[in-house]
Amino acid sequence: MFSILLVLSRAPYVKDFFPLVDFFKVALVVHVDLSVLVWFAAFGGLLWSLHGTQRLLASGWAALALCAAGTAVMAAAPFAQAAAPVMSNYVPVLDGPVFISGLLIFGIGCAFLVVRAMAAAPAVGIRPDGAGALRFGLNAAAVSAGVALFAFAWSWLALPASLDGKAYYEVLFWGGGHVLQFTWTLLMFVAWLWLADALGARAALSPRIAMLLFGVGLVSVFATPVIYLAYDVTSVPHYRLQTWLMRIGGGLAIAPFAAATLYALFTAPRPTPEQRPLRAALAWSLVLFGAGGLIGLLINGSNVKIPAHYHGAIVGITLAFMGLAYHLLPRMGYARPNARLARLQPAIYGAGQLAHIAGLVWSGGYGVQRKVAGAEEVLRGFDQVAAMGLMGLGGLAAVAGGLLFIVIVCEALWTSSGSRS
């Protein structure tokens, strides 16, 4: 719902008549938090629960209840209370008691989730089938999420009382937000390897090498407490070191994992009808994540190339999770997803997002600013209008692909529920 509002409030011609243009930044806050923070944490919770032991099940149920309640409050907050949108990086907020309460409840639920994920983590071991490497990757992601929560808490305790508004939330979420990017990337690597294995592809990485690469991503996370100890959270070195940590440490494992996954994709045997959705999701995940990385190299200034970069990366992770969801549904006792629709869905979602970010990059070349809508965009000339039009059409196609994923998954859930009853 919020993504539809965002696309319409930025599309040429429509934006000038759209009655909720002033709602753009409010919708942007909730859209980002739901589509990144909530969705990624939820899928991480699914994977940690599947691979964990039976220890601390009560903590797992508490995590699910708290995270669901917090998400519901955040989604309802724009309609329950007028609050100023604060476009802080990684975790934007509506600066009002309702939204902040929902975010806090969700954060407490995540703490229960991460504690349970680490306490219930099984022994890893090096196994020839690669299962040990996947387990190590999931354990590494859980540890990374724990460090992120630790960084959020440290920033909150160290924040000076004089800060308020955007400066307050920017500092609060800067350190932990960077670490969360490691967590999501590690989970994506797990999804890539899992999908490649489900396609019957030959592994381009041995289990030992895969575990080494997971370890590289994890070791970088432990530089975060050192940065906190060395520099005040409001200092320029703290700000810059967190950025360099993500650029250098976060990027080391990406190229080997991507190259190995590409190799596996091209050398995999001809997919069966049930495997085609997995192949499509994996292929589009690589395309979007790669496009996001390349766009990141083109960023100069504060324009819409920045959201193009992170939309590519975020959607690359999302597509990997979508494909893994299709693979896991029948293994969790639910019906197999509709093969035809599940094969089309990644293409609709991926192609739509590719057009969306292409329009943003094109617009960024003309200096169109980020985080603005309506008349604030100041589109001049046919080229700028056409670029943002491409963004709008691609965004609507991506929204359709996202909704189709929900339809496919819900159909599988309801079909199996009906058959069991």
C-alpha positions in Angstrom: 0.0 0.0 0.0 2.7 2.5 1.0 4.8 1.6 -2.1 1.8 2.4 -4.3 1.5 5.8 -2.6 5.2 6.5 -3.2 5.2 5.6 -6.9 2.1 7.7 -7.6 3.3 10.7 -5.6 6.5 10.9 -7.8 5.2 9.9 -11.2 4.9 12.8 -13.8 1.5 14.3 -14.3 -0.1 12.0 -11.7 1.9 13.6 -8.9 0.5 17.1 -9.6 -3.1 15.8 -9.0 -2.4 13.2 -6.4 -4.2 14.2 -3.2 -1.6 12.8 -0.8 1.6 14.3 -2.1 2.2 15.8 1.4 2.0 12.2 2.7 5.0 11.2 0.6 7.6 11.4 3.4 5.3 9.7 5.9 4.7 6.8 3.4 8.4 6.7 2.7 9.2 6.2 6.4 6.8 3.3 6.8 7.6 1.8 3.4 11.3 1.6 4.2 10.9 0.2 7.7 8.4 -2.5 6.6 10.1 -3.5 3.3 13.6 -3.7 4.7 13.8 -3.9 8.5 10.6 -5.9 9.2 10.7 -8.2 6.1 14.4 -9.0 6.3 14.2 -9.6 10.1 11.2 -11.8 9.6 12.8 -14.0 7.0 16.0 -14.2 9.1 13.8 -15.4 11.9 12.3 -18.0 9.7 15.7 -19.4 8.6 17.2 -19.3 12.2 14.1 -21.1 13.5 14.3 -23.8 10.7 18.0 -24.6 11.3 18.0 -24.2 15.1 17.5 -26.7 17.9 14.4 -26.8 20.2 16.1 -24.7 22.9 14.3 -21.6 24.1 11.1 -22.1 22.1 9.3 -19.7 24.5 11.8 -16.9 23.4 11.0 -17.7 19.8 7.2 -17.3 20.3 7.8 -14.1 22.3 9.9 -12.8 19.5 7.1 -13.5 16.9 4.4 -11.9 19.1 6.4 -8.8 19.9 7.6 -8.3 16.3 4.1 -8.8 14.9 2.6 -6.3 17.5 5.4 -3.7 16.8 4.9 -4.0 13.1 1.1 -3.5 13.4 1.6 -0.4 15.5 4.2 1.1 13.0 1.9 0.5 10.1 -1.1 2.1 11.9 0.9 5.0 13.2 0.4 7.4 10.2 -3.3 7.1 10.6 -3.4 7.2 14.4 -1.2 10.2 15.1 0.3 13.1 13.1 4.0 13.0 13.5 6.9 14.6 11.7 8.7 12.2 9.3 12.5 12.0 10.0 14.4 10.7 7.1 17.3 9.2 9.1 19.5 6.6 7.3 18.7 2.9 7.7 15.8 3.4 10.1 13.7 6.4 9.3 11.0 7.3 11.9 7.8 9.2 12.5 8.8 11.3 15.5 5.8 10.6 17.6 4.9 8.3 20.6 2.9 5.8 18.6 5.4 5.0 15.9 8.4 5.1 18.3 6.5 2.7 20.6 5.9 0.3 17.7 9.6 0.5 16.7 10.7 -0.2 20.3 8.4 -3.2 20.6 9.7 -4.5 17.4 13.3 -4.0 18.5 12.6 -5.9 21.8 11.1 -8.7 19.7 14.3 -8.8 17.6 16.4 -9.0 20.7 14.4 -12.1 21.8 14.8 -13.5 18.3 18.6 -13.0 18.1 19.1 -14.5 21.6 17.2 -17.5 20.7 18.9 -17.9 17.3 22.4 -17.9 19.0 21.3 -20.1 21.9 19.6 -22.7 19.6 22.3 -22.7 17.0 23.3 -26.3 16.2 26.9 -27.6 15.8 28.3 -26.7 12.4 31.0 -29.1 11.3 32.3 -29.4 7.7 30.1 -31.7 5.7 30.6 -32.6 2.0 27.0 -31.7 1.2 27.6 -28.0 2.2 25.0 -28.1 5.0 27.7 -27.1 7.5 28.6 -24.0 5.5 24.9 -22.9 5.4 24.6 -23.4 9.1 27.8 -21.4 9.7 26.4 -18.6 7.5 23.2 -18.5 9.4 25.1 -18.5 12.7 27.3 -15.7 11.4 24.2 -13.6 10.4 22.7 -14.1 13.9 26.0 -12.9 15.6 26.0 -9.9 13.2 22.4 -9.1 14.2 23.4 -9.3 17.8 26.3 -6.8 17.3 23.8 -4.5 15.5 21.5 -4.5 18.5 24.5 -3.9 20.7 25.5 -0.9 18.6 22.0 0.6 18.7 22.0 0.3 22.5 25.5 1.8 22.8 24.5 4.8 20.5 21.4 5.4 22.6 23.3 5.4 25.9 26.1 7.6 24.4 23.8 10.2 22.7 24.2 13.7 24.2 21.0 15.3 25.5 21.5 18.3 23.3 20.7 16.4 20.1 17.2 16.3 18.7 15.3 15.7 15.5 17.2 14.3 12.5 20.6 14.6 14.1 19.4 12.5 17.1 18.0 9.6 15.0 20.9 9.8 12.5 23.4 9.2 15.2 21.2 6.6 17.0 20.8 4.4 13.9 24.1 5.0 12.1 26.4 2.4 13.7 23.8 -0.4 14.1 22.4 0.3 10.7 25.7 -0.3 9.0 26.1 -3.7 10.9 22.6 -4.7 9.8 23.7 -4.5 6.2 26.3 -7.2 7.0 23.4 -9.3 8.5 21.2 -9.0 5.4 24.1 -9.7 3.0 25.1 -12.8 4.9 21.5 -14.1 4.8 21.4 -13.4 1.0 24.6 -15.5 0.6 22.9 -18.4 2.4 19.8 -18.0 0.2 22.0 -18.0 -3.0 23.9 -21.2 -2.0 20.7 -22.9 -0.9 18.9 -22.1 -4.1 21.9 -23.2 -6.2 21.9 -26.5 -4.3 18.1 -26.9 -4.9 18.7 -26.5 -8.6 21.2 -29.4 -8.5 24.0 -27.1 -9.5 27.6 -28.0 -9.1 29.1 -26.1 -6.2 31.8 -23.7 -7.4 32.8 -23.2 -3.7 34.0 -26.0 -1.4 32.3 -26.0 2.0 35.6 -24.8 3.5 35.9 -21.8 1.2 32.3 -20.9 1.7 32.8 -20.9 5.5 35.9 -18.8 5.0 34.0 -16.2 3.1 31.2 -16.2 5.6 33.9 -15.7 8.2 35.3 -12.7 6.3 31.9 -11.0 6.5 31.6 -11.8 10.2 35.1 -10.7 11.2 34.4 -7.2 9.8 31.5 -6.8 12.1 33.7 -7.1 15.2 35.5 -3.9 14.2 32.3 -2.1 15.3 32.9 -2.2 19.1 36.5 -1.0 18.4 35.2 2.1 16.5 32.7 2.8 19.4 35.6 2.5 21.9 37.9 4.7 19.9 35.6 7.6 18.9 32.6 9.3 20.2 29.3 8.5 18.4 28.9 12.1 17.3 32.5 12.4 15.9 33.4 12.6 12.2 35.9 9.6 12.5 33.1 7.4 14.0 30.9 8.4 11.1 33.5 7.8 8.4 35.0 4.6 9.8 31.5 2.9 9.9 31.1 3.9 6.2 34.6 2.5 5.3 33.9 -0.7 7.3 30.8 -1.4 5.2 32.6 -0.5 1.9 35.7 -2.6 2.5 34.7 -5.4 4.9 31.2 -5.8 3.5 32.4 -6.0 -0.1 35.2 -8.5 0.2 33.0 -11.6 0.1 30.4 -10.4 -2.4 32.4 -10.9 -5.6 33.4 -14.5 -4.8 29.9 -15.5 -3.8 28.3 -13.8 -6.8 30.8 -15.4 -9.2 30.3 -18.8 -7.7 26.5 -18.5 -7.8 26.7 -17.3 -11.5 28.8 -20.4 -12.3 26.4 -22.6 -10.5 23.5 -21.1 -12.3 25.0 -21.6 -15.8 26.2 -25.1 -15.1 23.0 -26.3 -13.5 21.1 -29.1 -15.3 17.9 -28.1 -17.1 15.4 -27.2 -14.4 12.2 -29.1 -13.8 8.9 -27.1 -13.7 9.1 -27.0 -9.9 12.7 -25.6 -10.1 12.0 -22.9 -12.7 10.7 -20.4 -10.1 13.9 -20.9 -8.1 16.1 -20.4 -11.1 14.2 -17.2 -12.1 14.4 -15.8 -8.6 18.1 -16.5 -8.3 18.9 -15.0 -11.7 17.0 -11.8 -11.0 18.5 -11.6 -7.6 22.0 -11.6 -9.1 21.0 -9.0 -11.7 19.4 -6.6 -9.3 22.1 -6.9 -6.6 24.8 -6.4 -9.2 23.0 -3.4 -10.7 22.7 -1.9 -7.3 26.5 -2.3 -6.7 27.4 -0.8 -10.1 25.1 2.2 -9.5 26.8 2.8 -6.2 30.0 3.6 -8.1 28.2 6.3 -10.0 26.9 8.2 -7.0 27.9 11.9 -6.8 25.9 14.3 -4.6 22.5 13.8 -3.0 20.2 12.8 -5.8 18.0 9.9 -6.8 21.0 7.8 -7.8 21.3 6.9 -4.1 17.8 5.3 -3.9 18.5 3.6 -7.2 21.6 2.0 -5.6 19.9 0.7 -2.5 16.7 -0.3 -4.3 18.9 -2.6 -6.5 20.7 -4.1 -3.5 17.6 -4.5 -1.4 15.5 -6.0 -4.1 18.4 -8.4 -4.9 18.2 -9.7 -1.4 14.3 -9.7 -1.5 14.3 -11.8 -4.7 16.6 -14.4 -3.1 14.3 -14.6 -0.1 11.3 -15.0 -2.4 12.9 -17.8 -4.3 13.8 -19.6 -1.1 10.3 -19.1 0.2 9.0 -21.0 -2.9 11.5 -23.8 -2.1 10.7 -24.0 1.6 6.9 -24.0 1.5 6.4 -27.7 0.5 9.2 -28.7 2.9 7.3 -27.0 5.7 4.2 -29.0 5.0 2.4 -26.5 2.8 1.2 -26.9 -0.8 3.7 -26.4 -3.7 3.4 -22.8 -5.1 1.7 -22.4 -8.5 4.6 -23.2 -10.8 3.5 -20.9 -13.7 2.8 -17.9 -11.5 5.9 -18.4 -9.4 8.0 -18.5 -12.5 6.6 -15.3 -13.8 6.6 -13.4 -10.5 10.4 -12.9 -10.2 10.5 -11.6 -13.8 7.7 -9.1 -13.2 9.2 -7.9 -9.9 12.8 -7.9 -11.1 12.2 -6.3 -14.5 9.9 -3.7 -12.9 12.6 -2.8 -10.3 15.2 -2.7 -13.0 13.2 -0.1 -14.9 12.5 1.7 -11.7 16.2 2.1 -10.8 17.1 2.9 -14.4 14.6 5.8 -14.3 16.1 7.0 -11.0 19.7 6.8 -12.4 18.6 8.6 -15.5 16.9 11.3 -13.4 19.9 11.5 -11.1 22.0 12.5 -14.0 19.8 15.6 -14.4 20.1 16.4 -10.6 16.6 15.3 -9.5 16.8 15.2 -5.7 16.1 12.3 -3.5 13.3 12.2 -0.8 11.1 14.8 -2.6 7.8 14.5 -4.4 5.2 16.6 -6.1 6.1 20.1 -7.1 9.4 19.8 -5.1 10.8 17.6 -7.9 10.9 20.5 -10.3 11.0 18.4 -13.5 12.3 20.4 -16.5 12.1 19.2 -20.0 11.1 16.0 -21.8 14.2 14.0 -20.7 13.5 14.5 -17.0 9.8 13.8 -17.3 10.5 10.6 -19.4 13.1 9.4 -16.8 10.7 9.8 -13.9 8.0 8.3 -16.1 10.1 5.2 -16.5 10.7 5.2 -12.8 6.9 5.3 -12.2 6.0 2.6 -14.7 8.8 0.3 -13.4 7.7 1.0 -9.8 4.1 0.0 -10.5 5.3 -3.2 -12.3 7.4 -4.0 -9.2 4.5 -3.4 -6.9 2.4 -5.8 -9.0 5.2 -8.4 -8.7 5.4 -7.9 -5.0 1.6 -8.4 -4.6 1.8 -11.5 -6.8 4.3 -13.0 -4.5 1.8 -12.5 -1.6 -1.0 -14.1 -3.6 1.2 -17.1 -4.5 2.3 -17.7 -1.0 -1.2 -17.2 0.5 -2.7 -19.6 -2.0 -0.1 -22.3 -1.0 -0.9 -21.7 2.7 -4.7 -21.8 2.2 -4.6 -24.8 -0.2 -2.7 -26.9 2.3 -4.9 -25.8 5.2 -8.0 -26.8 3.2 -6.5 -30.2 2.3 -5.5 -30.9 5.9 -8.9 -29.9 7.2 
